[in-house]
Amino acid sequence: MKCYQHEIRLKPYNRGFHLITDTVINAIPEISKIEVGILHVFIKHTSAALTINENADPTVRVDFESHFNQMVPENAPYYIHTYEGPDDMPAHIKASLLGSSVQIPITNGKLNLGIWQGIYLCEHRNHASGRKLVLTLFGN
């Protein structure tokens, strides 16, 4: 079994849902050495998340942002944790709903995603700095 790990820093993204599949692939070229394995992608933050979804139509990402803003609104009167602004607590809730990692199978040196699937960075803050990801690849 082979194991590889890289930590990368993404460029800052605006609030919203962003495809980062190519960035992830380019950051761990050892994928090409794996016949069968798993890539685990972990985000080291509590106000952003990762998920896998539609990679073709950008309106899906717009709709995700709109829906999450309705589901988890800013300025709810019961929020106490608002030290960093009105997007602070909603960002934590959204990140918990989506999760901090994704796992993708590797087959014949490539991510084995569905034809319409891509890795999303789900940025929930209005003014976030670049996010850190840990990419862990293992397989034969």
C-alpha positions as CSV (number, residue, x, y, z in Angstrom):
1,M,0.0,0.0,0.0
2,K,1.2,3.5,-0.8
3,C,0.3,6.6,1.2
4,Y,0.8,10.3,0.3
5,Q,-0.3,13.4,2.0
6,H,-0.2,17.1,1.1
7,E,-1.5,20.2,2.8
8,I,-2.5,22.9,0.5
9,R,-3.9,26.4,0.9
10,L,-6.6,27.5,-1.5
11,K,-6.8,31.0,-2.8
12,P,-9.5,33.1,-1.1
13,Y,-13.0,32.5,-2.5
14,N,-16.1,34.6,-2.3
15,R,-19.0,33.3,-0.2
16,G,-20.7,30.5,-2.1
17,F,-20.1,27.1,-3.6
18,H,-17.0,26.6,-5.8
19,L,-15.7,23.7,-7.8
20,I,-12.2,22.8,-6.7
21,T,-11.8,19.4,-8.3
22,D,-8.9,20.4,-10.6
23,T,-7.1,22.2,-7.8
24,V,-7.2,19.1,-5.7
25,I,-6.1,16.8,-8.5
26,N,-3.2,19.1,-9.4
27,A,-2.1,19.3,-5.8
28,I,-1.6,15.5,-5.5
29,P,0.0,14.2,-8.7
30,E,0.6,10.8,-7.0
31,I,-2.9,9.9,-7.9
32,S,-1.6,8.7,-11.2
33,K,0.4,6.0,-9.3
34,I,-2.7,4.4,-7.7
35,E,-4.6,1.6,-9.4
36,V,-7.2,1.2,-6.6
37,G,-7.4,3.5,-3.6
38,I,-9.1,6.4,-1.8
39,L,-8.5,10.1,-1.7
40,H,-9.6,11.7,1.5
41,V,-9.9,15.6,1.4
42,F,-10.3,17.3,4.8
43,I,-10.8,21.1,5.4
44,K,-9.1,22.5,8.5
45,H,-11.8,25.1,9.2
46,T,-15.2,25.4,11.0
47,S,-16.9,28.0,8.8
48,A,-16.4,26.3,5.4
49,A,-17.2,22.8,4.2
50,L,-16.7,20.2,1.4
51,T,-19.2,18.3,-0.6
52,I,-19.6,16.5,-3.9
53,N,-22.2,17.6,-6.4
54,E,-23.1,18.8,-9.9
55,N,-20.0,20.0,-11.8
56,A,-21.6,21.2,-15.1
57,D,-24.3,23.7,-14.5
58,P,-23.2,26.6,-12.4
59,T,-26.8,27.5,-11.4
60,V,-26.7,24.5,-9.1
61,R,-24.1,26.2,-7.0
62,V,-26.1,29.4,-7.0
63,D,-29.2,27.5,-5.9
64,F,-27.2,25.8,-3.1
65,E,-26.1,29.2,-1.7
66,S,-29.7,30.6,-1.9
67,H,-31.1,27.5,-0.2
68,F,-28.6,27.4,2.6
69,N,-29.1,31.2,3.2
70,Q,-32.8,30.5,3.6
71,M,-32.3,27.4,5.7
72,V,-29.7,29.0,8.0
73,P,-30.4,32.8,8.0
74,E,-28.1,35.5,9.4
75,N,-29.1,37.6,12.4
76,A,-31.3,35.0,14.0
77,P,-32.3,36.5,17.4
78,Y,-31.2,33.4,19.3
79,Y,-27.6,33.4,18.1
80,I,-25.1,34.2,20.8
81,H,-21.9,33.5,18.9
82,T,-21.7,36.6,16.7
83,Y,-18.3,38.0,17.6
84,E,-17.1,38.0,14.0
85,G,-20.3,39.4,12.4
86,P,-23.7,38.2,11.2
87,D,-22.3,35.4,9.0
88,D,-20.3,33.9,11.8
89,M,-22.7,31.5,13.5
90,P,-24.6,30.6,10.3
91,A,-21.2,29.7,8.7
92,H,-20.5,27.2,11.6
93,I,-24.0,25.6,11.3
94,K,-23.7,25.3,7.5
95,A,-20.3,23.7,7.8
96,S,-21.6,21.2,10.2
97,L,-24.5,20.3,8.0
98,L,-22.3,19.7,5.0
99,G,-19.2,18.2,6.7
100,S,-15.5,18.7,6.8
101,S,-14.4,16.0,4.4
102,V,-15.1,13.9,1.3
103,Q,-13.7,10.6,0.2
104,I,-13.4,9.7,-3.4
105,P,-12.4,6.3,-4.9
106,I,-9.3,6.2,-7.1
107,T,-9.4,3.8,-10.1
108,N,-6.6,3.4,-12.6
109,G,-4.8,6.6,-11.5
110,K,-7.9,8.9,-11.6
111,L,-10.7,10.1,-9.4
112,N,-13.6,7.8,-9.9
113,L,-16.3,10.5,-9.8
114,G,-19.6,10.3,-11.7
115,I,-19.7,12.2,-15.0
116,W,-21.5,15.2,-13.4
117,Q,-19.7,15.2,-10.1
118,G,-17.1,17.6,-8.7
119,I,-15.6,18.6,-5.4
120,Y,-17.1,21.8,-3.9
121,L,-15.5,24.2,-1.5
122,C,-18.5,25.5,0.4
123,E,-17.4,29.0,1.6
124,H,-19.8,30.3,4.2
125,R,-18.0,33.5,5.2
126,N,-18.3,36.9,3.5
127,H,-14.6,37.7,3.9
128,A,-12.6,34.5,4.3
129,S,-8.9,34.0,3.8
130,G,-7.6,31.1,1.8
131,R,-8.7,27.7,3.3
132,K,-6.3,24.8,4.1
133,L,-7.0,21.3,2.9
134,V,-5.3,18.1,3.9
135,L,-5.2,15.6,1.0
136,T,-4.5,12.0,2.0
137,L,-4.2,9.4,-0.7
138,F,-3.7,5.7,-0.1
139,G,-4.0,2.6,-2.3
140,N,-2.2,0.1,-4.5
